[in-house]
Amino acid sequence: MKIVHVTSSLVKKSAGVGEVVKALSHQQTDLGFDVTVLGLDHPDWELEKEEWSGVKTILVPVFGPRKLGYAAHMEQVLEELQPDIVHLHGLWMHPGRSVLKWHRKTNRPFILSPHGMLSKVALSYSKIKKYLISALFQNEVMANASAFHATSNAEIIEIKDYGIKSKIYEISNGIHEQIPLNGDYSKTDKTIISLGRVHRKKALDQLILAWKKIEQEFPEWSVRIIGPSEGGEDTRLLSLIKDIDVSRVTVEGPVYGTDKIKIMSDASIFALPTYSENFALTVAESLMLEVPVISSHGAPWEGLELEKCGLWVPVGSDSMAEALKKLMLLNDSDRHEMGIRGRNWMIRDFSWSTIAEKFIVSYKDIIKDKL
C-alpha cells in the first residue's frame, strides 16, 4: 500500500499537526509501508529537515500569501506519486484543493483529519477567511472525503455538528516513549507550566486569573507560560499580569527538542486551561514525563481522573484555582505517584506503534470500500 500524507507545514511552527504527521509517517514507514509526506516549502525547512530523516518528504513551493498555502504543483506531484490513499491533515489551506482535484482525476480515496479545526471555538476565528475558502473549495473537499478521522468522541460530535455524514474513524494521537530528564521530585522551587501555542483559545488568561486567587498561599510556587504567540496574545497576557498585579508568572517564547523535554520534566504540574482542543499532545507528553496534569473540559482528557493522574475541570479561573490548589497541597511523592500512573497509561494506550497500526486498518478498510 502506497500512502501519502498531505499537510501544509512540516516545520515546528506548525505545532501539533506537523508533529503528528512526522510521528505517524515515521512509524508507518517502520512498519514497511511506502510512505511519502507532501507539504509546503518553508524557510525553516533546511534547519529542521534532519528530524524527518527516514521518511520520504516532498516540499512544494508556495505562491502568494503563506496563510493560503497556494501550491500550484502539488496536484501534479500527487499524480506522479500514484498513492493508493491520501491522508489529508488540516483545513482552510490550498493543499486540500489539490487533494480534491487529484481525487476527482483518479477516483482514489482520501481520509481527512481536521485536527480540531471544526470545533466551535476554532471556527469563531478568521470567520471571513473560512467563509470564503469554504465556498471556494473546502466544502467540496469535505464532501468528497471517503472518511474522516477524529481523535476523540468530542471531535466526532464536532464533525457531525458541522454537517458531515461520512464515516468517521476515532483514533487518538500517539505519544513517543520519552524518558524523564529530571529525577528530583522534592525541589524547593515548584513550577506549574502551560506549554503550547499562546493563542486566545487556550484560555491562558484563566490560568493567570486562577493564580491571582491562590498565589499568596504558595510562595514557593511559580507559573510559566511557554510557546509561540499568535495574534499578539503574549502582549495581552503580559498586560493582564500587570493589571491584576500577579507575581511569579512569566510568558516566554517557544522551546524545542531537549530544551522542551527538560522544561516539561522539571515541572511539578502541567496546566491546560483551553476552551477547545481536539487532543492536546502536550498533555500526553507531560504524562509520559511523569508530570500530573490539570486539563479543562475544553480538551478530551476525562481519563485523567479515571487513571488518577490529574484533574479534569470546567473552563474558568475558579475551577482552575481549586484544582491547582488541590495538587499543590499534595506532597512531592504523591504528585510523583500520579505522574507514574500517567506514564503507565500513555505507554499502555497511546504508543505510536499501536496508533499507526490502527490507521493502517482504517486505510485498508477505505480502499476496500472504494473497490
VENBEL-V945020 format. One line per field, one symbol per residue. burial: I if it has 16 or more other ideal C-beta (glycine too) atoms within 10 Angstrom, else O. Layout:
# VENBEL-V945020
burial: ???
This chain:
# VENBEL-V945020
burial: OOIIIIIIIIIIOIIIIIIIIIIIIIIIIOOOIOIIIIIIOIOOIOOIOOIIOOIOIIIIOIOOOOOIIIIOOIIOIIOOIOIIIIIIIIIIIIIIIIIIIIIOOOOIIIIIIIIIIIIOIIIOOOOOOIOOIOOOIIOIIIOOIIIIIIIIOIIIOIIOOIOIOOOIIOIIIIIIOIOIOIOOIOOOOIIIIIIIIIIIIIIIIIIIIIIIIOIOOIOOIIIIIIIIIOOOIIOIIIOIIOOOOIOIIOIOOIIOOOOIIOIIIIIIIIIIIIIIIIIIIIIIIIIIIIIIIIIIIIIIIOIIOOIOIIIIIOIIIOIIIIIIOOIIOOOOOOIIIIIOIIIOIIOOOIIIOOIIOIIOOIIOOIOOOOO
